[in-house]
Amino acid sequence: MPPEARRELVLEFVVHHDIPLPPLAIWAGLNRQHRVTFSYRTMQNILSDLVDNGDLFKVDTEKLRDGEISQIEGDSSSRRAYYFATEQGIERIENEIDDK
């Protein structure tokens, strides 16, 4: 699977689930639903790229405990990250579906 197709698949998975998800749950879900062959580490790199591109954001887990889904302020490299789609990421998936 080409790298761009991997990124699209990861983004699509997060968008369609519409809840904050940790990396391991994303990877396990992709394995279960799509039988992906790329590694967990590759998926972590993809998540990082999608955050850098503005398609996903890391969720503030402290606020998540109160039921609020909001972006982590500042640069946090917390190992307990959860990811959620931005409006840009959602639009990107919706536009790709329309193009098919």
Secondary structure by P-SEA (a helix, b strand, c coil): ccaaaaaaaaaaaaaaacccccaaaaaaaaaaaccccccaaaaaaaaaaaaaaccccccaaaaaaacccccccccccccbbbbbbcaaaaaaaaaaaaac
